[in-house]
Amino acid sequence: MWNNSSSAVSVNSPLFTTHDSIYILVMLVLSAILFVTGIVLNVLVCFVMIRSKRHKKTLSNLFITHLAITDIIFRLSTPGLVYNMIRPLDTISKWDHVICVLSSLVFQICCTATFASLSIIALDRYLHIIYPLKALKRKPKPWLVVLFLWMYSLIASAMYIVTLKILKNQVDGMGETSCDIENDVLGSITIIVYVTLTFIVPVVTMTFAYTSIFVTLSRRCRSGFAANATKAKIRSARMLVLVVSNMIICWGPLMFHSLLVKIGVSGYDKRVSLLVFIATITLQFMASVINPILYSLYNKAFKDDLQAVCCC
C-alpha cells in the first residue's frame, strides 16, 4: 500500500511548514528504528521456532514462523520503495519502471501473505477446537497450504502489475514523481479489490473463527469439560487474538487511508494527506516489533525456548 500515497516531495518543499518538517524527520527516524528492530526480532522468532523444531509440530506454529519470514521479506522490500520516493524527476530510466513494479509488487504480495497467514492460523485453530475429530482425520499437507497462500496473495495483487507506473507531477512548481497507480476507474478498482482481498476478507474470516472459538471454549469451561485443557486453549487463542488485533490496529489506518485517497474521498488536501500517510507508515512498522513480544509473553513454550537460546 505504500506506493499509493507516496511521492518524492522533499521535507524542504514549500508544501510543508517548519513544524511539518520536524514531524516528518522524527517519524522517519522512528520508522528506521522500528524497521531494524522488527527485522531483528522476527529473525529471532524464526531461529527459536526452527531450532526447537516447533514449526513442525502444528500448522499454527508453522504459520507463525511463516508470518515472521514473510515480514522479513516484506521489510527488505522497503529500500526499493524508498528509492521510488526519493528518485529525482530528471533521472528516470527504463530500469526505474522495473524497480517500481517489482519492489511495490513484493510489498503488496507480502502484505497479503501476512494477513492470509493469520487467517490460516485462525481457521486451523477453529477446526481443531470446534471439530477436533475431523481435524485429526483431515490434515492438509503444509506445502499445499503455503502454495495456496502465495497463489492467493499473487492473485490479490495481480492488478498492480498492469496499473503500477511512474507518474510525473508538479507540486508548487517543483518536479515530483511517484510509483503509483492512476487516479482513474482502473486505479480505483485496483485498490478496492486489493483492500478487500488483503484486509477485509481476512479480518472477517478471523473474526468469525475466533468468535466461534471463544463461544465454544466458554461453554466447555462452564460445563467443566476438560477444564485444564480448555483453559490452556483459551490462553493460546487469546494470544492469537492479540496478534490479530495488533495487525488490524497497525495496518488498518494505512489500508483505509490509501483507499480513501485513491477513490478521492479523503476529505483533506495533499499536505495533510502526506502527513497522515507518514504517520500510518510508522504505525505499520510497529506490528513487526509487537508480535514477537506477544509470543514471548503469552506462549510459555516459546518463552522457554527463547530463554534456552538466550542462555546459550
C-alpha positions, 0 to 999 in steps of 0.5 A: 500500500505504500506506493499509493500515497507516496511521492518524492516531495522533499521535507524542504518543499514549500508544501510543508511548514517548519513544524511539518518538517520536524514531524516528518524527520522524527517519524522517519527516524522512528520508522528506521528504528522500528524497521531494524528492530522488527527485522531483528526480532522476527529473525529471532522468532524464526531461529527459536521456532526452527531450532526447537523444531516447533514449526513442525509440530502444528500448522499454527506454529508453522504459520507463525514462523511463516508470518515472521519470514514473510515480514522479513521479506516484506521489510527488505522490500522497503529500500526499493520503495524508498528509492521510488520516493526519493528518485529525482524527476530528471533521472528516470530510466527504463530500469526505474519502471522495473524497480517500481513494479517489482519492489511495490509488487513484493510489498503488496504480495507480502502484505497479503501473505501476512494477513492470509497467514493469520487467517490460516492460523485462525481457521486451523485453530477453529477446526481443531477446537470446534471439530477436533475429530475431523481435524485429526482425520483431515490434515492438509499437507503444509506445502499445499497450504503455503502454495495456496497462500502465495497463489492467493496473495499473487492473485490479490495483487495481480492488478498492480502489475498492469496499473503500477507506473511512474507518474510525473507531477508538479507540486508548487512548481517543483518536479515530483514523481511517484510509483503509483497507480492512476487516479482513474476507474482502473486505479480505483478498482485496483485498490478496492479489490486489493483492500478487500482481498488483503484486509477485509476478507481476512479480518472477517474470516478471523473474526468469525473463527475466533468468535466461534472459538471463544463461544465454544471454549466458554461453554466447555469451561462452564460445563467443566469439560476438560477444564485444564485443557480448555483453559490452556486453549483459551490462553493460546487463542487469546494470544492469537487474538492479540496478534490479530488485533495488533495487525488490524490496529497497525495496518488498518489506518494505512489500508483505509487511508490509501483507499480513501485517497485513491477513490478521492474521498479523503476529505483533506488536501495533499499536505495533510494527506502526506502527513497522515500517510507518514504517520500510518507508515510508522504505525505499520512498522510497529506490528513487526516489533509487537508480535514477537513480544506477544509470543514471548509473553503469552506462549510459555513454550516459546518463552522457554525456548527463547530463554534456552537460546538466550542462555546459550 
